[in-house]
Amino acid sequence: MSLFAAYKLLKPLTLLLLGAFSVIGFAPFYFYPASILSLIGLCYFWYLSNSPRQAAFAGFMYGLGLFGTGIYWIYISLHTFGGMPGLMAGFSTLVLAAFMALFPAAVGALSKRLAGNKDNTLLIAIPVFWALSDWLRGWIFTGFPWLTIGYSQAPHSPLAGYMPVTGVYGVTLIAVFIASLIAFWFAKESASMIWRRNSIAALVLIIAAGHLLKLVEWTAPVGKPLSVSLLQGNIAQDIKWDPAIANHTLNQYLNMAEASKAKLIVMPETALPVLSSELPIEIKTRLQRHAVQNQGDILVGIVEREYKAEHSHGEYFNSVLSIGNSKSAIYRKSHLVPFGEFIPLKVAFGWIYRDWLNMPLSDLSRGDKTQQPMQVAGEKVAVNICYEDVFGEEIIRQLPAATLLVNVSNDAWYGNSYAADQHMQFSQARALETGRMMLRATNTGATAIIDHQGHVIAHAPHFTQTTLNGMAQGYAGTTPYVRWGNWPLIAFCFFIIALLWRRNAMVTN
């Protein structure tokens, strides 16, 4: 093999490995420098690229390594629990990873096209386009912002201090800027000593500012701490909806709830495998009695059916109901999982469910986007279900009114993978952005209590039937991110792109 042929093979392999290495920055590893180190390698290749096409190829191979390694658990969901044939499940997972890889490919191509041969422009364009691409992934086709780079910095990195100010996409911008700046040092050895000193000063300033921001208390405790119990039933996904064990599951959660003396008891997503209208009176009465005895409330994950004139068979909602001392309240999941909870373009994709997949609850209705926090156990609780907590801009809809965040999930779909840990890290980012504690009650893990600075202060073992007991504190106040959301950052990114484009146009003319 010639040296040229070896280089052509080594380059894509290196980019794949760099993308895969970035996954170590996310949970359960939490080695936050990994994502920045891998991005330094990618940016280095972008600086050496001769055209937007080469830059797009480098970005695509990096993305394929990142997403192919980071979301491999989609295969488990489709094949092991969804019943899709292994070959088709593997192909579908690869297609999704390849689609996601198009975003870093676009970052490379657009940055190179905008900068041309001006590396100073490329240095700025890369982080700006990357932040926009992560934001775009968060809403296009209902959004899938998994493995957004900013999450890799939660909660231990100095850059996590920026989350209450800029949100996770702002941390993405800063992390990629650091990588782009360092890559410039290696790619451009001719850079002046003054430039190198200034860039080092900029890095020190960015990191120091992040450290100082972590010391800022954006919110303040309100009221007294309350006792909480998070129930983890550990019901296997392949039998969860089996009618033969429905009574066993109902009694299991009833017994777990009655064994708790906590003021706030939280069950996981769809913990009770019956419709709310079919919940046995005896069980509901006992739950009500026990919650009142504790002078608190129980949050129950369950499926609702609501009849409307235009829906002869009724609409189904993935819901959380409150039972207990406070006035009964309901939260209905608003952001549904495509293909998991609703079928996009039924005419085109309905055959997949008919012939290949066995997905319960695959045709749910959406709850309102403007639901208010539940007033339970003396707190105003912003409930979110499953991967709704991946969307920071949606969580803040219930803020600043809410004093406490609660996420109920069922990540049993992904088996013994690190999907549940990744999901918990996203909850940690929501706690940082909002300055609120986050309580996570899940079926098989990761059940956890997260403080208002994003640190996990209690964590139940995975795949174990258990109750995680602890204390939670309500918080009041408004972080800059809660007040403004993502829009200041997005506007800033477009403004910088416009400036770079105008500057290049003036130079060209």
C-alpha positions as CSV (number, residue, x, y, z in Angstrom):
1,M,0.0,0.0,0.0
2,S,1.4,3.4,-1.0
3,L,1.8,6.2,1.5
4,F,-0.9,8.2,-0.3
5,A,-3.4,5.3,-0.1
6,A,-2.5,4.7,3.6
7,Y,-3.2,8.4,4.3
8,K,-6.5,8.3,2.5
9,L,-7.5,5.3,4.7
10,L,-6.0,6.7,7.9
11,K,-7.8,10.1,7.7
12,P,-11.4,8.8,7.9
13,L,-10.5,6.2,10.5
14,T,-8.9,8.9,12.6
15,L,-12.0,11.1,12.3
16,L,-14.2,8.2,13.2
17,L,-12.1,7.5,16.3
18,L,-12.1,11.1,17.3
19,G,-15.9,11.2,17.2
20,A,-16.2,8.0,19.2
21,F,-13.7,9.4,21.8
22,S,-16.0,12.4,22.3
23,V,-18.6,10.1,23.8
24,I,-16.3,9.7,26.9
25,G,-17.2,13.3,27.7
26,F,-20.8,12.3,28.4
27,A,-22.3,10.2,31.2
28,P,-21.6,7.6,32.5
29,F,-17.9,8.6,32.0
30,Y,-18.1,12.3,32.7
31,F,-14.6,12.9,31.4
32,Y,-15.5,16.4,30.1
33,P,-12.1,17.2,28.5
34,A,-12.6,14.3,26.0
35,S,-15.2,16.2,23.9
36,I,-13.0,19.3,23.6
37,L,-9.9,17.2,22.9
38,S,-11.7,15.3,20.1
39,L,-13.0,18.5,18.6
40,I,-9.4,19.9,18.5
41,G,-8.6,17.0,16.2
42,L,-11.6,17.7,14.0
43,C,-10.9,21.4,13.8
44,Y,-7.3,20.6,12.9
45,F,-8.5,18.6,9.9
46,W,-10.8,21.5,9.0
47,Y,-8.0,24.0,9.0
48,L,-6.0,21.7,6.7
49,S,-9.0,21.1,4.3
50,N,-8.7,22.7,0.9
51,S,-12.4,22.9,0.1
52,P,-15.9,22.9,1.7
53,R,-16.3,19.4,0.3
54,Q,-13.2,18.1,2.2
55,A,-14.4,19.8,5.3
56,A,-17.9,18.3,4.9
57,F,-16.4,14.8,4.6
58,A,-14.3,15.3,7.8
59,G,-17.3,16.5,9.7
60,F,-19.4,13.6,8.5
61,M,-16.9,11.0,9.5
62,Y,-16.5,12.6,12.9
63,G,-20.3,12.7,13.3
64,L,-20.6,9.1,12.3
65,G,-18.1,8.1,15.0
66,L,-19.8,10.3,17.6
67,F,-23.4,9.2,17.0
68,G,-22.7,5.7,15.9
69,T,-21.0,5.1,19.3
70,G,-23.2,7.5,21.3
71,I,-26.7,6.3,20.3
72,Y,-26.0,2.6,19.5
73,W,-28.7,1.8,22.1
74,I,-31.4,2.7,19.5
75,Y,-30.7,-0.8,18.1
76,I,-31.6,-2.3,21.5
77,S,-34.9,-0.4,21.5
78,L,-35.8,-1.4,18.0
79,H,-34.7,-5.0,18.0
80,T,-34.7,-6.4,21.6
81,F,-37.9,-4.6,22.7
82,G,-39.5,-3.4,19.5
83,G,-39.3,-6.7,17.7
84,M,-37.7,-5.4,14.5
85,P,-35.5,-7.9,12.7
86,G,-31.8,-7.4,13.7
87,L,-30.6,-6.5,10.2
88,M,-33.3,-3.9,9.8
89,A,-32.7,-2.5,13.3
90,G,-29.0,-2.2,12.7
91,F,-29.6,-0.5,9.3
92,S,-32.1,1.9,10.9
93,T,-29.7,2.8,13.7
94,L,-26.9,3.4,11.1
95,V,-29.2,5.6,9.0
96,L,-30.1,7.7,12.0
97,A,-26.4,8.1,13.0
98,A,-25.6,9.0,9.4
99,F,-28.4,11.6,9.3
100,M,-27.1,13.1,12.6
101,A,-23.6,13.2,11.1
102,L,-24.9,15.5,8.4
103,F,-24.9,18.3,11.0
104,P,-21.2,18.4,11.7
105,A,-20.7,17.9,8.0
106,A,-22.7,21.0,7.4
107,V,-20.7,22.9,10.0
108,G,-17.5,22.1,8.2
109,A,-18.8,22.9,4.8
110,L,-20.5,26.2,5.7
111,S,-17.5,27.4,7.9
112,K,-15.1,26.7,5.1
113,R,-17.3,28.3,2.4
114,L,-17.7,31.4,4.5
115,A,-14.0,31.7,5.5
116,G,-12.4,30.7,2.2
117,N,-8.7,30.8,2.9
118,K,-9.0,33.2,5.8
119,D,-8.2,31.0,8.9
120,N,-9.0,33.8,11.3
121,T,-12.6,33.8,10.0
122,L,-12.7,30.0,10.1
123,L,-11.7,30.1,13.8
124,I,-14.9,32.0,14.6
125,A,-17.2,30.4,12.0
126,I,-16.7,26.9,13.3
127,P,-18.1,27.4,16.9
128,V,-20.9,29.7,15.7
129,F,-22.1,27.2,13.0
130,W,-21.7,24.3,15.5
131,A,-23.9,26.0,18.1
132,L,-26.5,26.7,15.5
133,S,-26.4,23.1,14.2
134,D,-26.9,21.7,17.8
135,W,-29.8,24.1,18.2
136,L,-31.3,23.1,14.8
137,R,-31.1,19.4,15.8
138,G,-33.2,20.4,18.9
139,W,-36.3,21.2,16.8
140,I,-36.1,20.0,13.3
141,F,-38.4,17.0,12.8
142,T,-39.6,17.5,16.4
143,G,-36.0,17.5,17.6
144,F,-33.3,15.0,18.8
145,P,-30.6,17.1,20.6
146,W,-28.9,14.0,22.0
147,L,-25.2,14.4,22.5
148,T,-25.2,18.1,22.1
149,I,-21.6,19.1,22.9
150,G,-22.6,21.4,25.8
151,Y,-24.0,18.5,27.8
152,S,-20.5,16.9,28.0
153,Q,-19.5,19.8,30.3
154,A,-22.2,19.2,32.9
155,P,-21.8,19.4,35.8
156,H,-18.1,19.4,36.7
157,S,-16.4,21.4,34.0
158,P,-15.7,25.1,34.5
159,L,-17.8,25.7,31.4
160,A,-20.9,24.4,33.3
161,G,-20.9,27.8,35.0
162,Y,-22.2,29.4,31.8
163,M,-25.3,27.2,31.7
164,P,-27.5,29.4,33.8
165,V,-26.6,32.3,31.6
166,T,-26.5,30.9,28.0
167,G,-28.1,27.4,28.3
168,V,-26.5,24.3,26.9
169,Y,-26.1,25.7,23.4
170,G,-24.1,28.5,24.7
171,V,-21.8,26.1,26.4
172,T,-21.5,24.3,23.1
173,L,-20.4,27.5,21.4
174,I,-17.7,28.1,24.1
175,A,-16.4,24.5,24.1
176,V,-16.1,24.4,20.3
177,F,-14.4,27.9,20.3
178,I,-11.8,26.6,22.8
179,A,-11.2,23.6,20.5
180,S,-11.0,25.8,17.4
181,L,-8.6,28.1,19.0
182,I,-6.2,25.4,20.2
183,A,-6.4,23.6,16.8
184,F,-5.3,26.9,15.2
185,W,-2.1,26.8,17.2
186,F,-1.2,23.4,15.7
187,A,-2.4,24.0,12.2
188,K,-0.8,27.4,11.8
189,E,2.7,27.3,13.2
190,S,3.4,30.7,11.6
191,A,1.0,32.4,14.1
192,S,2.8,35.3,15.8
193,M,3.9,35.1,19.4
194,I,1.7,38.1,20.3
195,W,-1.3,36.2,18.9
196,R,-0.4,33.1,20.8
197,R,-0.1,35.1,24.1
198,N,-3.5,36.8,23.5
199,S,-5.2,33.5,22.7
200,I,-3.8,31.9,25.9
201,A,-5.1,34.9,27.8
202,A,-8.5,34.5,26.2
203,L,-8.6,30.8,27.3
204,V,-7.6,31.6,30.8
205,L,-10.3,34.3,30.9
206,I,-13.0,32.0,29.6
207,I,-12.1,29.2,32.1
208,A,-11.8,31.6,35.0
209,A,-15.1,33.3,34.2
210,G,-16.7,29.9,34.1
211,H,-15.3,29.1,37.6
212,L,-16.5,32.4,39.0
213,L,-20.0,31.9,37.5
214,K,-20.3,28.6,39.2
215,L,-20.0,30.5,42.5
216,V,-23.0,32.7,41.7
217,E,-26.3,31.7,43.4
218,W,-28.9,32.6,40.8
219,T,-31.7,31.3,42.9
220,A,-32.5,31.1,46.6
221,P,-34.1,28.4,48.8
222,V,-37.8,28.9,49.5
223,G,-39.8,27.1,52.2
224,K,-38.6,24.1,54.2
225,P,-36.9,21.0,52.7
226,L,-39.4,18.2,52.1
227,S,-38.9,14.4,52.3
228,V,-39.2,12.6,48.9
229,S,-39.4,9.0,47.8
230,L,-38.7,8.1,44.2
231,L,-40.1,4.6,43.3
232,Q,-38.2,2.4,40.9
233,G,-40.3,-0.7,40.1
234,N,-37.8,-2.4,37.8
235,I,-40.6,-3.9,35.6
236,A,-39.0,-5.6,32.6
237,Q,-40.0,-3.9,29.4
238,D,-40.9,-7.1,27.6
239,I,-43.6,-7.8,30.2
240,K,-44.5,-4.3,31.3
241,W,-47.8,-4.3,29.3
242,D,-48.7,-8.0,29.8
243,P,-52.2,-8.1,31.2
244,A,-51.2,-11.2,33.2
245,I,-48.9,-9.3,35.5
246,A,-50.9,-6.0,35.6
247,N,-52.3,-6.7,39.1
248,H,-48.9,-7.7,40.3
249,T,-47.4,-4.4,39.1
250,L,-50.3,-2.4,40.6
251,N,-49.9,-4.0,44.0
252,Q,-46.1,-3.7,43.8
253,Y,-46.3,0.1,43.4
254,L,-49.0,0.3,46.0
255,N,-46.9,-1.5,48.5
256,M,-43.8,0.6,47.7
257,A,-45.9,3.8,48.1
258,E,-47.4,2.7,51.4
259,A,-44.0,1.8,52.8
260,S,-42.9,5.4,52.3
261,K,-43.3,8.2,54.9
262,A,-42.3,10.9,52.5
263,K,-44.3,14.0,51.8
264,L,-43.8,13.7,48.1
265,I,-43.8,10.2,46.5
266,V,-43.1,9.9,42.7
267,M,-43.8,6.9,40.5
268,P,-42.1,6.5,37.1
269,E,-43.5,7.1,33.6
270,T,-46.6,4.9,33.0
271,A,-45.8,3.0,36.2
272,L,-49.4,1.7,36.5
273,P,-50.2,-0.4,33.4
274,V,-53.9,0.5,33.2
275,L,-55.8,3.5,31.9
276,S,-56.5,6.1,34.6
277,S,-60.2,5.5,34.2
278,E,-59.7,1.8,34.9
279,L,-57.5,2.2,38.0
280,P,-59.2,0.0,40.7
281,I,-61.0,2.1,43.2
282,E,-59.4,0.2,46.1
283,I,-55.9,1.1,44.9
284,K,-56.7,4.8,44.3
285,T,-58.4,5.0,47.7
286,R,-55.5,3.5,49.5
287,L,-53.0,5.8,47.7
288,Q,-55.2,8.8,48.6
289,R,-55.4,7.7,52.2
290,H,-51.7,7.1,52.5
291,A,-50.8,10.5,50.9
292,V,-53.1,12.3,53.2
293,Q,-51.7,10.5,56.2
294,N,-48.2,11.7,55.2
295,Q,-49.7,15.2,54.7
296,G,-48.4,15.1,51.1
297,D,-49.0,13.9,47.6
298,I,-48.2,11.0,45.2
299,L,-47.4,11.6,41.6
300,V,-48.5,8.7,39.4
301,G,-47.4,7.9,35.9
302,I,-50.3,6.5,34.0
303,V,-52.1,6.6,30.6
304,E,-55.2,8.7,30.3
305,R,-58.0,8.4,27.8
306,E,-60.2,11.4,27.1
307,Y,-63.3,11.2,24.9
308,K,-64.1,14.0,22.5
309,A,-66.8,14.4,19.9
310,E,-64.2,14.4,17.0
311,H,-62.4,11.3,18.4
312,S,-64.8,8.4,18.5
313,H,-62.3,6.1,20.2
314,G,-60.9,8.8,22.5
315,E,-57.5,10.4,22.8
316,Y,-54.7,8.8,24.8
317,F,-52.2,10.8,26.8
318,N,-49.0,9.9,28.6
319,S,-49.8,11.6,31.9
320,V,-48.8,12.2,35.5
321,L,-51.7,12.5,38.0
322,S,-51.4,13.8,41.6
323,I,-53.3,12.0,44.3
324,G,-53.3,13.2,47.9
325,N,-53.6,16.1,50.2
326,S,-53.6,18.8,47.5
327,K,-56.2,19.4,44.8
328,S,-55.8,16.8,42.1
329,A,-53.7,17.9,39.1
330,I,-52.8,16.4,35.8
331,Y,-49.7,16.9,33.5
332,R,-49.9,15.5,30.0
333,K,-46.8,14.9,28.0
334,S,-46.5,17.6,25.2
335,H,-43.3,16.6,23.4
336,L,-43.9,13.1,22.1
337,V,-41.2,10.7,20.8
338,P,-41.5,10.2,17.0
339,F,-42.1,6.6,16.1
340,G,-42.2,5.7,19.8
341,E,-45.3,7.7,20.9
342,F,-46.7,8.9,17.6
343,I,-46.4,7.9,13.9
344,P,-45.2,10.7,11.7
345,L,-46.6,10.5,8.2
346,K,-48.8,7.5,8.9
347,V,-49.5,6.9,5.2
348,A,-45.7,6.5,4.6
349,F,-44.5,4.8,7.7
350,G,-47.6,3.0,9.1
351,W,-46.4,-0.3,7.5
352,I,-43.3,-0.3,9.7
353,Y,-45.5,-0.7,12.8
354,R,-47.8,-3.3,11.1
355,D,-45.0,-5.5,9.8
356,W,-41.9,-5.0,11.9
357,L,-42.5,-3.2,15.2
358,N,-44.4,-4.0,18.4
359,M,-44.6,-0.6,20.1
360,P,-47.3,0.0,22.7
361,L,-48.6,3.5,23.0
362,S,-47.4,4.5,19.5
363,D,-50.3,6.8,18.7
364,L,-50.7,9.2,21.6
365,S,-52.0,12.8,21.7
366,R,-50.1,15.8,22.8
367,G,-50.8,17.7,25.9
368,D,-50.9,21.5,25.9
369,K,-47.6,23.4,25.7
370,T,-48.6,25.9,28.3
371,Q,-49.3,23.7,31.3
372,Q,-48.8,25.2,34.8
373,P,-46.8,23.7,37.6
374,M,-48.6,21.3,40.0
375,Q,-49.1,22.6,43.5
376,V,-48.3,19.5,45.5
377,A,-46.6,18.7,48.8
378,G,-46.2,22.4,49.4
379,E,-44.2,23.0,46.2
380,K,-44.9,24.2,42.7
381,V,-43.6,21.2,40.7
382,A,-42.8,21.4,37.0
383,V,-43.4,17.9,35.8
384,N,-41.8,16.6,32.6
385,I,-42.0,13.1,31.1
386,C,-39.2,11.0,29.6
387,Y,-37.0,12.9,27.1
388,E,-38.9,16.2,27.5
389,D,-36.1,17.2,29.8
390,V,-33.7,17.2,26.8
391,F,-35.4,20.4,25.7
392,G,-34.3,23.2,28.0
393,E,-36.4,25.8,26.1
394,E,-39.5,23.8,26.9
395,I,-38.7,23.1,30.6
396,I,-38.5,26.9,31.2
397,R,-42.1,27.4,30.1
398,Q,-43.2,26.5,33.7
399,L,-40.6,28.8,35.2
400,P,-40.0,30.9,37.2
401,A,-43.2,29.9,38.9
402,A,-42.0,26.3,39.6
403,T,-39.9,25.7,42.7
404,L,-39.0,22.1,41.9
405,L,-38.4,20.0,38.7
406,V,-39.6,16.4,38.5
407,N,-38.8,14.0,35.6
408,V,-40.5,10.6,35.3
409,S,-39.0,8.2,32.7
410,N,-38.9,4.6,31.5
411,D,-35.5,4.0,29.9
412,A,-36.0,0.2,30.1
413,W,-36.3,0.4,26.3
414,Y,-32.6,0.8,26.0
415,G,-31.5,-2.2,28.1
416,N,-28.2,-2.2,30.0
417,S,-26.7,0.6,27.9
418,Y,-25.5,4.0,28.9
419,A,-28.6,5.7,27.5
420,A,-30.1,6.1,31.0
421,D,-27.0,7.8,32.3
422,Q,-26.8,10.1,29.3
423,H,-30.4,11.0,30.0
424,M,-29.6,11.8,33.6
425,Q,-26.8,14.1,32.5
426,F,-29.3,16.1,30.5
427,S,-31.4,16.4,33.6
428,Q,-28.3,17.7,35.4
429,A,-28.0,20.4,32.7
430,R,-31.7,21.4,33.3
431,A,-31.0,21.8,37.0
432,L,-28.0,24.1,36.2
433,E,-30.0,26.2,33.6
434,T,-32.9,26.7,36.0
435,G,-31.3,26.8,39.4
436,R,-33.8,24.2,40.6
437,M,-33.4,20.7,42.0
438,M,-34.5,17.8,39.7
439,L,-36.1,14.6,41.0
440,R,-35.9,11.7,38.6
441,A,-38.2,8.6,39.1
442,T,-37.6,5.9,36.5
443,N,-38.6,2.3,36.0
444,T,-35.1,0.8,35.8
445,G,-32.7,3.8,36.2
446,A,-31.4,6.3,36.4
447,T,-33.4,7.3,39.4
448,A,-31.7,10.2,41.1
449,I,-31.9,13.4,43.2
450,I,-30.0,16.2,41.6
451,D,-29.3,19.5,43.4
452,H,-29.7,23.0,41.9
453,Q,-26.1,23.0,40.8
454,G,-26.5,19.8,38.7
455,H,-24.8,17.4,41.1
456,V,-26.2,14.0,41.8
457,I,-26.7,13.8,45.5
458,A,-28.4,10.4,45.6
459,H,-28.6,7.7,42.9
460,A,-30.4,4.4,43.0
461,P,-28.7,1.3,41.5
462,H,-30.0,0.4,38.0
463,F,-32.2,-2.6,37.3
464,T,-33.2,-3.0,41.0
465,Q,-36.6,-2.7,42.6
466,T,-35.9,0.0,45.2
467,T,-37.1,3.3,46.7
468,L,-34.7,6.2,46.7
469,N,-35.4,8.4,49.8
470,G,-34.0,11.8,50.4
471,M,-34.7,15.5,50.9
472,A,-35.5,18.1,48.3
473,Q,-35.4,21.9,48.6
474,G,-37.6,24.3,46.6
475,Y,-35.9,27.3,45.0
476,A,-37.2,30.6,43.7
477,G,-35.6,33.1,41.4
478,T,-34.7,33.5,37.8
479,T,-31.5,32.7,36.0
480,P,-30.7,34.6,32.8
481,Y,-31.5,31.5,30.8
482,V,-34.9,31.1,32.4
483,R,-35.6,34.8,31.6
484,W,-34.4,34.8,28.0
485,G,-34.1,31.2,26.7
486,N,-32.1,30.4,23.6
487,W,-32.9,33.5,21.6
488,P,-30.1,35.9,22.6
489,L,-27.5,33.2,21.7
490,I,-29.2,32.4,18.4
491,A,-29.4,36.1,17.5
492,F,-25.8,36.5,18.5
493,C,-24.7,33.6,16.2
494,F,-26.6,35.0,13.2
495,F,-25.2,38.5,13.9
496,I,-21.6,37.1,13.9
497,I,-22.3,35.2,10.7
498,A,-23.6,38.4,9.1
499,L,-20.5,40.3,10.2
500,L,-18.1,37.6,8.9
501,W,-20.0,37.5,5.6
502,R,-20.0,41.3,5.2
503,R,-16.3,41.5,6.1
504,N,-15.4,38.9,3.5
505,A,-17.5,40.6,0.9
506,M,-15.8,43.9,1.5
507,V,-12.3,42.3,1.3
508,T,-13.3,40.6,-2.0
509,N,-14.5,43.8,-3.5
